[in-house]
């Protein structure tokens, strides 16, 4: 691209000139609110329309403000971006085993934390990864065209006397096999781990970002199992097993 202004231009006119030359090269710019602009190939503008709503303003004393340039990625791997999202959002990310895409984004203006979280979600989604909040402490990262699993955990697996609070980072799996995760799941339930023989190969990824109750930790493990088409189930009074998820399990629709 080549562009040189022949006269002094005010910022709006300069921005319009840049938008025009980008459009000539097949790139569409679309503003989201007053602070964000998204760039996509012309013809892919629907991807911007599919982004979640921009967060509404909140009271100033409730909004931590991040300085300009604090978020800066240049062709960054999606997994690196998810680590920053976890810290900003205060959520534990449960991710699909295969996520692809490179993220390029830079915060040019001060952003409230909620706006920064939205920026990370939008950048990931435009690159091919949807981040779907699950409850107050988790988020599911999946390919954009996939649906997020609906998991209805069994609260009766944890007796009141066995409930505890696990510190952040207590549960950490990076490519673990189902048998290893089953052992932790069973331990949290104060039960024995059954056999995982015959279970298709799978790799589990989860790092807890916040403190969790035992029930919340089990829910996170249920989520990561569901992403692989598996589920943990009680076999009897003292055993937990893992099996393929039952056909027809509920899934959430892809947001419009």
C-alpha positions in Angstrom: 0.0 0.0 0.0 1.2 3.5 -0.9 -0.4 6.7 0.5 0.8 10.2 1.1 -1.4 13.1 2.0 -0.8 16.3 0.0 -2.0 18.6 2.7 -2.5 18.7 6.5 -5.4 16.4 7.4 -7.4 16.4 10.6 -7.6 13.0 12.3 -11.1 12.1 10.9 -10.1 12.8 7.3 -6.8 10.9 7.8 -8.7 8.0 9.2 -11.1 8.1 6.2 -8.2 8.1 3.8 -6.7 5.0 5.5 -10.1 3.2 5.4 -10.4 3.9 1.7 -7.0 2.5 0.8 -7.5 -0.5 3.0 -10.8 -1.1 1.3 -9.1 -1.0 -2.1 -6.8 -3.8 -0.8 -9.7 -5.9 0.4 -9.7 -5.0 4.1 -12.9 -3.7 5.8 -12.7 -1.7 9.0 -15.7 -1.6 11.4 -16.0 0.4 14.6 -17.3 -1.3 17.7 -18.3 1.4 20.3 -16.0 4.4 20.7 -12.7 2.6 21.3 -12.5 -0.5 19.2 -12.1 -1.1 15.4 -12.1 -4.6 13.8 -10.3 -5.4 10.5 -11.5 -8.3 8.4 -11.4 -9.3 4.8 -14.2 -7.7 2.7 -17.0 -10.2 2.6 -16.3 -11.4 6.1 -18.0 -8.6 7.9 -20.6 -11.0 9.3 -17.8 -12.2 11.7 -17.9 -8.8 13.4 -21.7 -8.9 13.7 -21.4 -12.2 15.5 -19.1 -10.8 18.2 -20.7 -10.6 21.7 -22.1 -7.3 22.8 -19.6 -4.6 23.9 -19.7 -4.2 27.7 -21.9 -1.4 29.0 -20.2 1.3 31.1 -20.1 0.9 34.9 -19.6 3.2 37.7 -16.0 4.7 37.5 -15.1 3.5 41.0 -15.9 -0.1 40.0 -13.9 0.0 36.8 -10.1 -0.7 36.9 -8.5 1.1 33.9 -5.7 -0.4 32.0 -3.3 2.0 30.2 -2.9 2.2 26.4 -0.6 -0.5 24.9 -1.0 -2.9 27.8 -2.5 -5.4 25.5 -0.2 -6.0 22.6 0.0 -9.2 20.4 1.6 -9.5 17.0 0.9 -12.8 15.4 0.7 -14.4 18.8 -0.3 -18.0 19.3 -3.9 -18.4 20.5 -2.7 -20.4 23.6 -0.6 -17.4 24.7 -3.5 -15.1 24.3 -5.7 -17.5 26.4 -3.2 -17.2 29.3 -3.6 -13.4 29.3 -7.4 -13.7 29.0 -7.4 -15.9 32.1 -5.6 -13.3 34.1 -7.8 -10.4 32.9 -11.1 -12.3 33.2 -10.3 -14.2 36.4 -11.6 -17.4 34.8 -10.1 -20.8 34.3 -10.1 -21.6 30.6 -11.0 -25.1 29.6 -9.9 -25.5 26.0 -10.4 -27.9 23.2 -7.4 -30.1 22.3 -6.8 -28.3 19.0 -7.0 -24.6 18.6 -5.4 -22.7 15.7 -4.9 -19.1 14.8 -2.6 -16.1 15.4 -3.8 -13.0 17.2 -2.8 -9.4 16.3 -4.3 -6.7 18.6 -3.1 -3.6 20.4 -4.9 -1.4 22.9 -4.5 2.2 21.7 -6.6 3.8 24.4 -7.2 3.3 28.1 -9.6 0.4 28.6 -11.7 -0.7 31.5 -10.9 -4.3 32.5 -14.2 -5.5 31.1 -13.4 -3.8 27.8 -10.0 -5.4 27.7 -11.6 -8.8 28.3 -14.0 -8.2 25.4 -11.1 -7.1 23.2 -9.3 -10.5 23.9 -12.6 -12.4 23.2 -13.2 -10.5 20.0 -9.6 -10.9 18.7 -9.8 -14.7 19.4 -13.2 -15.1 17.7 -12.1 -13.2 14.6 -9.1 -15.6 14.4 -11.2 -18.7 14.8 -11.6 -19.4 18.5 -14.7 -18.7 20.5 -14.4 -18.1 24.3 -17.7 -18.9 26.0 -18.2 -18.0 29.7 -19.4 -20.9 31.8 -20.8 -19.8 35.2 -18.7 -17.3 37.2 -15.3 -19.1 37.2 -14.8 -20.9 33.9 -14.7 -20.2 30.2 -14.6 -22.7 27.3 -12.3 -22.1 24.3 -13.5 -23.9 21.2 -13.2 -23.6 17.4 -15.5 -20.9 16.3 -17.8 -23.3 14.4 -18.3 -25.6 17.4 -20.8 -25.5 20.2 -19.9 -25.4 23.9 -20.9 -28.5 25.9 -23.6 -28.2 28.5 -22.5 -30.0 31.6 -24.8 -30.7 34.5 -22.5 -31.8 37.3 -23.8 -34.1 40.1 -23.5 -32.2 43.4 -24.2 -35.4 45.4 -20.7 -36.7 44.5 -19.3 -34.5 47.2 -20.5 -35.0 50.8 -20.6 -31.8 52.9 -17.8 -33.1 55.2 -15.6 -33.5 52.1 -16.1 -30.1 50.7 -13.0 -27.9 50.6 -11.5 -24.9 48.9 -8.7 -25.5 46.4 -6.2 -22.7 45.8 -5.6 -21.2 42.3 -3.4 -23.4 40.2 -4.1 -26.5 42.4 -5.5 -28.3 39.3 -3.1 -28.2 36.3 -3.2 -30.6 33.4 -1.3 -30.0 30.1 -1.9 -32.9 27.8 -2.9 -35.3 30.5 -4.4 -38.7 29.6 -8.0 -39.5 30.8 -6.6 -42.0 33.5 -4.6 -39.3 35.2 -7.6 -36.9 35.3 -9.9 -39.7 36.5 -7.6 -40.3 39.4 -7.8 -36.7 40.5 -11.6 -36.6 40.0 -12.0 -39.7 42.1 -9.8 -38.3 44.8 -11.9 -35.1 45.0 -15.0 -37.3 45.4 -13.2 -39.5 48.0 -13.8 -42.5 45.8 -11.7 -45.0 43.9 -10.9 -44.6 40.3 -12.3 -47.2 38.0 -10.8 -48.5 34.8 -10.2 -46.2 31.8 -9.6 -49.2 29.4 -11.2 -48.8 26.0 -11.4 -45.0 26.3 -10.3 -43.3 23.0 -7.0 -41.4 23.3 -7.5 -37.8 24.6 -5.4 -35.0 26.0 -6.8 -32.8 28.8 -5.8 -29.1 29.2 -6.9 -27.0 32.2 -5.2 -24.7 34.8 -7.4 -23.3 37.5 -7.0 -19.5 37.7 -9.0 -18.9 40.8 -9.7 -20.7 44.1 -12.5 -23.3 43.7 -14.7 -25.4 45.9 -14.5 -29.1 45.4 -17.8 -29.0 43.4 -16.5 -26.2 41.2 -13.3 -28.1 40.5 -15.3 -31.2 39.5 -17.4 -29.1 37.2 -14.2 -27.9 35.5 -13.0 -31.4 35.0 -16.5 -32.4 33.7 -16.2 -29.6 31.1 -12.8 -30.7 29.8 -14.0 -34.3 29.6 -17.1 -33.2 27.7 -14.9 -31.4 25.1 -13.4 -34.8 24.3 -16.8 -36.5 24.2 -16.3 -38.2 27.6 -17.9 -38.0 31.0 -17.1 -39.1 34.6 -19.8 -41.2 36.2 -20.3 -42.9 39.6 -20.2 -46.7 39.2 -21.3 -47.5 42.7 -21.0 -46.1 46.2 -17.2 -45.9 46.2 -16.0 -45.7 42.5 -15.8 -43.2 39.7 -15.3 -44.2 36.1 -15.0 -42.5 32.7 -16.9 -43.3 29.6 -17.9 -41.9 26.2 -20.5 -39.2 26.7 -24.1 -40.4 26.0 -25.4 -39.6 22.5 -27.8 -36.7 22.4 -26.2 -34.8 25.3 -27.4 -31.2 25.4 -25.2 -28.6 23.8 -25.5 -24.8 23.7 -26.4 -23.2 20.4 -23.7 -21.1 18.7 -24.4 -17.5 19.6 -25.5 -15.3 16.7 
